[in-house]
């Protein structure tokens, strides 16, 4: 990555509202917020072993970051510092392709984020149901989802400072049992178990790719909080780098231990299985610790994702894409309407299964990422002299080439999606295409109040 030495055209600077009364997020909390936006620990990677066996799972979490995570993180670092404001990828696409496409980007990514957030109550209860069987189904499970959602939504309401430092505590607590598991597993490790090769015809490629994709994406989500970050031009790129190292290690090490220390039964590898591995290796106490770590990890992922989703709506409202009610802040600096809308979506979608949720959010997320790649290249071509405090050290041709492998991967994920997921996702896209002109009509008729003070924002093409 390189820093430009020429005189720039200011494109995104000065667009963030003055929020000096609210405390900004520093680098350490930001690292763990990114960690929870993307990962939260190895909870949920088990299906990769079920789909393809240990060797493919380990290779996937080593190689996939080079195809997807690193390019996405680099683009986020460049464009996030180019547009240091809430709204993130919505602003990137709107500035490159126009406000209509920016709205579609915001709709798809927000919906994808809410669908993703609906996973965490599901994972939380899947890890606890072995200890509390009543949480497996029925009324107790529904009530548990509601209580958990309300409690974590309140944490988001109290502000990003609390969310950030909570993420640090939860991150450390969630990773410690796997370090302990690694120590107690040493006598049982058999490297031959890591290189067991399966017939490629037996690999469930759809489940395998969806699991990798879900566990290693969402690096761009932190961009919707750029306006809340202390000195984003320096803090954001560093935080993304440290978070990348943390995420890959948090996946690879537990998989290495789990697949190498116990005999393989692929059918047992599904969400929640790490707690059973902990019982086999260390006893009930270690299983309880892993279950508690999973529960707290899902809390961290929930609050981080909801922060990103709600501040995205705030950024869109500041741009005049949504009614101004979404730009209203609480006394803690948090977007109340955005938080409530995001929480409502989580409750409505939490009835879906783990695999259905992953497939649905991946499908919508793919559409949004294609527009981000297009916006990244177009901004390089149309505004070559725009201020980029952090720039990827490649030219326009390099930018295009960097986007090709992840774009091909997106096409594969879309093709492998189940028909049910395709239909639901395309319907959601159509809703966004109808919603945007309807909102524009209400703006012209002044039926709802929209923010109109956009003179200090970058001009759209």
PyMOL commands that set and color helices and strands:
alter all, ss='L'
color gray80, all
select helices_A, chain A and resi 27-38+46-82+89-97+99-128+133-136+138-157+160-188+191-195+200-202+205-215+219-228+232-261+266-268+273-282+284-318+324-327+336-349+354-382+396-416+419-445
alter helices_A, ss='H'
color red, helices_A
deselect
rebuild
show_as cartoon
